[in-house]
Amino acid sequence: MTLDYKTKWKVKICMYEYIVKMLSEFPTDINGIAKTPAARHLFNVNPEAKKLPKTTAKNNCPGFHDLIAKL
């Protein structure tokens, strides 16, 4: 995290390096485009949806859920 106090009474916070590092850790097989992460079906559960494999979700370091929590 970079804190910039160059302008009087203001602070600029930049986390560019953090974001770049996190994106480099993301699995390459996760691709897609979304207009918004909050679609109408956000809280609807699809019981037939394929679950994320445990190795992808947790056992990889960092796992998918770890990266999402960082966001």
C-alpha positions in Angstrom: 0.0 0.0 0.0 1.4 3.4 -1.0 0.3 6.5 0.8 0.9 9.8 -1.0 0.7 13.0 1.1 2.0 15.4 -1.6 -1.2 17.4 -1.7 -1.9 19.4 1.5 -4.9 18.0 3.5 -5.2 15.0 1.2 -3.9 11.5 1.1 -3.8 9.3 -2.0 -3.9 5.5 -1.3 -2.6 3.2 -4.1 -2.6 -0.6 -4.0 -1.4 -1.2 -7.5 1.3 -3.7 -6.5 -1.1 -5.6 -4.3 -3.6 -5.9 -7.2 -1.0 -7.0 -9.7 0.3 -9.7 -7.3 -3.2 -10.9 -6.6 -4.0 -11.1 -10.3 -0.8 -13.1 -11.0 -1.9 -15.6 -8.3 -5.3 -16.2 -9.9 -5.7 -19.5 -11.7 -5.4 -19.0 -15.5 -8.4 -21.3 -16.2 -10.8 -18.7 -14.6 -11.9 -16.4 -17.4 -15.0 -14.4 -18.1 -16.7 -11.1 -18.4 -19.4 -9.6 -16.2 -21.2 -6.3 -16.5 -21.7 -6.3 -12.7 -20.9 -8.8 -10.0 -24.3 -8.2 -8.4 -26.8 -9.8 -10.9 -30.4 -10.3 -10.0 -29.7 -14.0 -9.3 -27.0 -13.2 -6.8 -28.6 -14.9 -3.8 -30.4 -17.7 -5.8 -28.8 -21.1 -5.2 -28.7 -23.5 -8.1 -28.7 -27.0 -6.6 -27.5 -28.4 -9.9 -24.5 -26.1 -10.2 -21.1 -27.8 -10.5 -19.1 -27.1 -7.3 -15.6 -25.8 -7.4 -13.2 -28.7 -6.9 -11.6 -28.7 -3.4 -8.1 -28.5 -4.9 -9.0 -25.3 -6.6 -11.1 -23.9 -3.7 -8.8 -24.5 -0.8 -5.8 -26.8 -1.3 -3.9 -24.6 -3.8 -1.9 -21.9 -2.1 -3.5 -19.4 -2.5 -6.9 -20.9 -3.2 -9.7 -19.3 -5.0 -11.6 -18.5 -1.9 -8.5 -16.9 -0.3 -8.1 -14.6 -3.4 -11.8 -13.7 -3.3 -11.5 -12.8 0.4 -8.5 -10.5 -0.4 -10.7 -8.6 -2.9 
